[in-house]
Every structure is written in structure tokens, then in C-alpha cells.
Amino acid sequence: MIKSVVKNIGPQALSPEDNLIVLFNTDATPGLSECCVLQEVDGQPTFNLHVGDTISFDDQVYTIQTMGPLANKHLNEMAHVSVMFKEAPKENQIANALYVTPHHFPTIHEGTTITYS
């Protein structure tokens, strides 16, 4: 289990109509910070997520249905991943995305705990 805490939410980061949240570490550039949710990961864990694992925002639990081939790599390098609250398309999937169910957008705020398990 890996935990992180939301440290900042950019003014353009939460767009329920887009059904996605872009997570990034707190070293994101000011331009990226505008459209990302910045997370601080506890320690220096190694992400090794798989289909069927979960990501939780406080007590809101989502199951990974599909994941892009770069998701774990980008999480390990930059705590960066796109969480998609919709079905994965057959083609042109986002390479660093986690496509999760259920498809409803979570409620998050600064201080939200994100748990990967």
C-alpha cells in the first residue's frame, strides 16, 4: 500500500466534465501546477500497480480496469498519472493513465489522502 497527500489543487485541475484528474508530484512546474493535483508521496516507494488494484481518495474507492504502459514508470519517476473516470477507448489510450470504475468523479481537497493498493 502506498499513500500520498494532496498538497495543492490547481485552479484548472478539477473538471468533472472531463472525467479525469492529473496527479503530479510537488516539483511540478508552475504551468503544470495550474492543471494538476499535486501529491506528496510518503517515503520513496516503488509503484507496481496492476489491473484489479485500487486507488482511493479518502474513503472513495476506485478499481483499476485498464492501465497504460507508462503508468507505473511515471508514478515512480514523478508521482505522475492521469486517473480517468470512464471506459478506456479501444484505441488511443493515454499511455500514463489509470482507467477506473466506478465512473463518478471523486470529491477531493487539499489534505485528501490518496491510497494505492
C-alpha positions in Angstrom: 0.0 0.0 0.0 1.3 3.4 -1.0 -0.1 6.7 0.4 0.1 10.3 -0.6 -1.5 13.5 0.4 -3.0 16.2 -1.8 -0.9 19.3 -1.3 -2.3 21.6 -3.9 -5.1 21.7 -6.5 -4.5 23.9 -9.5 -7.3 26.2 -10.5 -7.9 24.3 -13.7 -7.3 20.8 -12.2 -10.7 19.6 -11.4 -13.1 19.3 -14.3 -15.7 16.7 -13.7 -16.9 17.0 -17.3 -13.5 15.8 -18.5 -13.7 12.8 -16.1 -10.0 12.9 -15.3 -7.6 14.0 -12.6 -3.9 14.5 -13.5 -1.7 13.8 -10.5 1.9 15.1 -10.2 4.5 15.4 -7.5 5.0 18.7 -5.7 8.0 19.5 -8.0 5.7 20.3 -11.0 6.4 23.5 -12.9 4.1 26.4 -12.3 2.4 25.8 -15.7 1.7 22.2 -14.9 0.5 23.1 -11.4 -2.3 25.1 -12.9 -4.0 22.0 -14.3 -2.8 19.3 -11.9 -3.4 17.9 -8.4 -0.1 17.9 -6.6 0.5 15.0 -4.3 3.3 14.3 -1.8 4.0 10.6 -1.6 5.1 9.1 1.7 8.7 7.9 1.5 10.2 6.6 -1.7 8.0 3.6 -2.6 8.1 1.6 -5.8 4.8 1.7 -7.7 3.8 -1.6 -9.2 0.1 -1.3 -9.9 -1.9 -3.8 -11.8 -5.4 -4.1 -13.3 -7.7 -5.0 -10.3 -5.8 -2.9 -7.8 -7.4 0.2 -6.3 -6.9 3.9 -5.9 -8.8 5.7 -3.1 -9.4 9.3 -2.5 -10.1 9.4 1.3 -12.9 6.8 1.5 -13.9 6.8 -2.2 -12.5 3.6 -3.7 -11.9 3.0 -7.4 -10.8 -0.2 -9.1 -8.2 -0.1 -12.0 -9.9 -1.6 -15.1 -7.2 -0.7 -17.7 -3.8 1.0 -17.3 -1.4 2.5 -19.8 2.1 1.0 -20.2 3.8 4.1 -18.7 1.6 4.5 -15.6 4.0 2.8 -13.1 7.1 4.3 -14.7 5.7 7.9 -14.4 4.4 7.3 -10.9 7.9 6.1 -9.9 9.7 9.0 -11.6 7.4 11.9 -10.9 4.4 10.7 -8.9 2.5 11.4 -12.2 -0.5 9.6 -13.5 -3.8 10.5 -15.2 -6.8 8.9 -13.4 -9.7 8.5 -15.9 -13.2 8.0 -14.6 -14.5 6.5 -17.8 -14.2 3.4 -20.0 -10.9 3.1 -21.8 -11.1 3.6 -25.5 -10.3 0.7 -27.8 -7.6 2.9 -29.5 -5.5 5.9 -28.5 -5.5 5.2 -24.7 -3.4 7.6 -22.7 -0.1 5.9 -22.0 0.2 7.0 -18.4 -3.4 6.6 -17.4 -5.3 4.5 -14.9 -8.9 3.9 -16.2 -11.0 3.2 -13.1 -14.5 2.3 -12.0 -16.9 3.5 -10.8 -17.1 6.3 -13.3 -18.2 9.0 -11.0 -15.8 11.9 -10.2 -14.4 11.9 -6.6 -14.6 14.8 -4.2 -11.1 15.8 -3.2 -9.5 18.8 -1.4 -6.1 19.8 -0.1 -5.3 17.2 2.6 -7.1 14.3 0.8 -5.3 11.0 1.3 -4.7 9.0 -1.8 -4.1 5.3 -1.3 -2.8 3.0 -4.0 -3.3 -0.7 -3.2 
